[in-house]
C-alpha cells in the first residue's frame, strides 16, 4: 500500500510538470490572440489614417486646381481638365476601405495613377509625401 502511495506521488510529480506546461501553452495562446488582435487593430487605425490623409491631400489639390482653372482658363489648353478633376474627385468620394469592398486596393492604385497623370497634364505635379506625424502624436488644444 505504501509503494502504491509513493508511485502515485511520483506520477503526480511527473504529471505536474505536464500540467503546468499545458497551462502555459493555453495561456500563451490566449495572450497571443489578444496581442495579435490589438496589434492588428492599431495597424488598421494607422493605415486607415494614412490613406485618409492621402485622399484628403489629393482632394485639396483637386479643389486648388479647379479654382486655378476657373480663374485662369487661358493658361490651360485642355478643356477636358475640369471633367478629369470632377471624375477623380468622385472616385475619391466613393472610395471606401472596408471588408465589404474587396476592390479597395485596386481603387486606391487607380486614384493614385489618375492623380499623378492629372498633375503631369496640368504641368504642376504635386506628389503626396508620406505624413510626418503618427496619429498618436497629434494633440489638440483649445
N, C-alpha and C positions, 0 to 999 in steps of 0.2 A: 504494500500500500504506500509506503514511504517512497519507494522507487517510482511509482506512478506519479506521485505529487512532484517529485524532483523533475521527472520527464515533462510533466505539464508546465512546470515553471520555465524550463529551458525552451519548450515550444512557444510559450508566451513571450519570452525574451526575443527569440528569433522572429516571431510574428510581429512583435512591437516595432522592430526596425522597418519591416514591410508596411505596417500600418502608417507609420509616420511618413514614409516615403510616398505612399499613395495620397495622404492628406496634403503633402507638399505639392504633388503633381496637380491635384484638384484645385488647390488654392492658386497655384501658378497659372493654370488655365483660366480660372475666373478673373484673376487680376489682369492677365494678358488681354482678355476680351474687353475689359473696361478701359485699359490703357489704349488699346487699338481703336476703340470707338472714339475716345476723347481726342486722340491724335488725328483721326480721320475727320472729325468734326472741325478741329482747328484748321486743318489743311483746306477743308471745304470753304470755311469762312475766309481764309487768306486768299485762295484762288478766286473765289467769288468777288471779293473786294477788288482784287487787281483787275479782273475782267470788267467789272463795273466802272472802275476808274478809267480804263482804256476806252470803253464805249462813251463815257462822258467827255473824254478828251476829243474823240472823233466828232461827237455831236457839236461841241463848241467850235471846232474848226469849220464844220459844215455851216453853222449859223454865220460865222465870220465871213466865209467865202460867199455865202448867199447875199449878205449885206454888201459886200465889196462889189459883186456883180451888179447889184441894184444901183449903187452909187456911181459906178464907173463902167457902164456896159460897153463902151468903145474899147476898153483895154483887153477884152476877151473876144476872140474870134469865133468861138463855137457858140451857137445858140442852144445847143443841147446841154450845156453845163447845168442850167437850172434844173432840168429834168433828172440829170445824173445825181445832183445833190439831193433832190427830193426822194429818188429811189433808194439811195444809200441811207438817208435819214429814216425811211420807212423800214429798211432791213434792220437797222439798229433798234428802232422802236419795237419791232416784232421779235427781236432776239430774246431767247429765254433759255437759261441753263436749268434744266430740270430732268429728272429721271423719265418723265413722260415725253421728253424731246430728245430722242437718241441722235438726232442730226445736229446738235448744238455745236459740236467741234467743227463740222463741215461749214456750218453757217458762220462761225467765227472766222475761219480762214477766208471765206468769201468776202466778208465785211472788210477784213484787213487788206485783201488784194484790191478790192474796189476803192477803198480809201487811198491806198498808195497810188493807184492808177489815176484817180481824180486829182490828187495833189500834183502829180507829174504833168497832167494835162493843163492844169492851171499855171504851171510854172513856179509853184511855191510848195514843194513837198514839205510836209511837217511831220517828220517821223515821231511816233509815240515812243517816249523814253520811259522805261520802267520806273515805277514810283520809287521814291526815296524812303518814305516812311512806311513802317509796318502799321497795320490797323491798331495794334495795342499801344503805340506810342503817340497816337493822336490825342490831344487833350483840348477840351472846350472849356472856356471860362467866360463868365459874364461879369 
